[in-house]
Each structure stands twice: as structure tokens, then as C-alpha cells.
Amino acid sequence: MMKRNFRTTVLSRYIFILLLAFLPYKHYAEYLLIPMDEENQTDHLKAYGLAYWVLQQEVDLEWLLNYRGGSFLIPFQQSFKIECQVRNISFELISDASAMQIRKDISSPAVNMEVIKLEKAPKIAVYSPKSNQPWDDAVTLVLTYAEIPYDIVYDEEVLNDLLPLYDWLHLHHEDFTGQYGRFYAAFRNAPWYIQQKNESEKEALRMGFQKVSQQKLAVTKKIKEYVIGGGFLFAMCSATDSYDIALSADGVDICEPMFDGDPAEPNYQNKLNYNKTLAFKNYKLSQNPLEYEFSNIDVTQTRKVIAENDFFTLFDFSAKWDIIPTMLCQNHTRVVKGFMGQTTAFRKSLIKSDVLILGELKSAGEARYVHGELGKGTWTFYGGHDPEDYQHRVGDPKTELALYPNSPGYRLILNNILFPAARKQKQKT
């Protein structure tokens, strides 16, 4: 009996030692560090999707602002490690002591870094028509690539007060003035344009509006209420300037007959109310309906920047004091390749004084990336159409993001998507 017990004890110890040998990282690794610097991350875009997925598992994580390009620190779980491998995301296994040292280094007043806790996966809505459009949306492209879920909403959902169900709302390539994107001159005979106009007019009548411009104004005002109530708004391309123009033209008919069936009212330029807008002031509307432009807010028609020199610079904010803009500017480079759109960039002289410029091409006097607060919420406007297609045209094929997994321009979009996860963080004063 004693001999058998001795053998059993030896065997048990041997098995225990073998188990320890096969689980060295579990004893050592307490965290996954997802580096976001240029040299050490294979897929920056999917890394944001991983962070979002971890939040969906109801696990908090830390965003290390300005530390190795804005890295993520995630409590170790085997499933998280496997997910990194499946998504081809670079990661490092580190101990609790190493994580504590990183936090200590970041806390030093001598470095421009900060640790932000992300606590909740934001619920995302994309404002988009249900019918197919002859252009792609950079935000939905990157959300799909990063595997971040979203819902599609449009005018009916907005007017039925469904926006408060969402933490974050994206607007892309929408014309909130009711002028159908000012595409009349080039595309008035195109089947997609004719169909879009007919469908929009029928929908406006169904919802009790005499004109599409009236419906879009009602939607614009509902979105503003959403932001005031605490929503996070992100807009790109023509959804930026056309949104503000619609707000300023509340009660003023700025649409010519080809858009709404009757002439614009006389002297409409002097009837605009800039106090109602989010970002822009003192702009002049384009009064030629054949011009593919809303106003002089956008610099597309007048800029003299060649593609080879088209870059914009992100501001370097204080991570410990300017927390919100620092989050929105996280990247592995401060200089980002420019890209065009119907609204490419914003004329700096027409930006309100309380608006924060996050990225600019200073030599051209244009801002590319701006941000502001309204009530309990925030809004961010990002000029251009597709960060990896310099001059994306109507009907062009969509960008394959698998070819651009480290795109700095697309990273700015994803910063905005994770931003609401840190909603308890406030700007220091």
C-alpha cells in the first residue's frame, strides 16, 4: 500500500510539473499589449475592432494615449489572444509588473501621455438611405473591415426619435439642404439621380412634408437635439457643410426650381442665421445651381494644392489636459495624406472661434478635421470622401481596405468610434 501511494505521489507531481511547463504564459502574462506604433502593428484598423470586441465581452481596457501610437492594454484572456491571432493583429504578452511600470511611466509629468479607461462598447448608427448609392462610405467600409457592428438609420428613424438609442451617429455624403447633392448639372439624366429624386419626393410627402428640403431640415434639427442631449456626431464630406447650411437656412428657401419646383426666395444669402450652426460662420452660398458646390466653406474649387504635396498635420495636444482632442488624434504619424471629396477641406477663416481644429494644411489656410461641443454631446467634422482614394468619383469601385491595414486617415475615423467608450472622461479645465 505504501509503495503504491509513493508511486501515485510521484506521478501526480510529474503531471503537475508538465502542466506548468505547458502554461508558462498564463503564469507570466497578465495583459495583452496591442502596440499601435508604425513598426510593430500589422493591422492598425483591425486592432480597433479587437478593442471594440473586448468591450462587447464586458471587459474594460485601457487606451494608452500617445504611448507607442496610442496602444491598447487589455487584461489577458486566452480567447483574446486567439482573436488577435485570427485577425492578424500584433500583440505582446506582458506581466502585471510590466503593466504597472507602463502606467507609472505614462503618469510622469515629463511625458505627454495619459491612460484612459474604455468601459462600454458604443452602439453605432449610420445615417444612410436604404437604396444603393453610386458611391461608397468610408465609415461603413472601415466598420465592416474592423468587424464593428452598426445599424442603418435614415429620415424615418430620426424623425421617430430613435437616435437616443445610439451612442454614436455618422453622416456621410448627405445633402441636408434638399438640393440632391448639387449633382444636377452632371447627372440630371442619370437613372440613379432620377430615381433618388423621385424616391425622396415621395418619401417627403408620405411623411407630411411638401418639399424634400423641409424634411431634411426637420432631420437636421432632430440630429442637433440628439447631440445636445449627449450624442456623439461624426460627419464626413458634404454632410459637414450642407448640415450647417441647412441649420442656417431654417425658414429660408434657398433651393432653385430644378430642386423643389419653385424659385429660391430673393436675397436669401442675407437671411441666413449663423447663430444656429455648429462649425461655420459668414459663408457665402453658391447661387449657381449648375455649380457642384454648396458654398465657400469648402476649398475644393479654389485650392492650389497638387496631390504630391497634399498632406495635413494633426495637432499635438496635451494628453493630460486636452484629453478629448488627444483621443481623436491618436495615430502612428502626425502627418496624414490628404484626400478629396465634394467637401474636401474647410476654409479656416469661416470656422467659428470656439471650434477646435484637430488637423490642418496651414500653408493653404484650410482645416481638414474639426471638433466641438454642443450641450452634453460632441460633434466632429472630417473633410474628404475616402482616405485611401485621393479623388474618388461617382461610380468608382470601393476601396479594398485589406490593402491599407495601416491607413492613418482611416485611423482617425476609428478614433471617433472608440471615443464614446470613454464617455466618463471630461475635458480638464
Order of alpha helices (4+ residues) and beta strands (2+ residues): alpha-alpha-beta-alpha-beta-beta-alpha-beta-alpha-beta-beta-alpha-beta-alpha-beta-alpha-alpha-alpha-beta-alpha-alpha-beta-alpha-beta-beta-beta-beta-beta-alpha
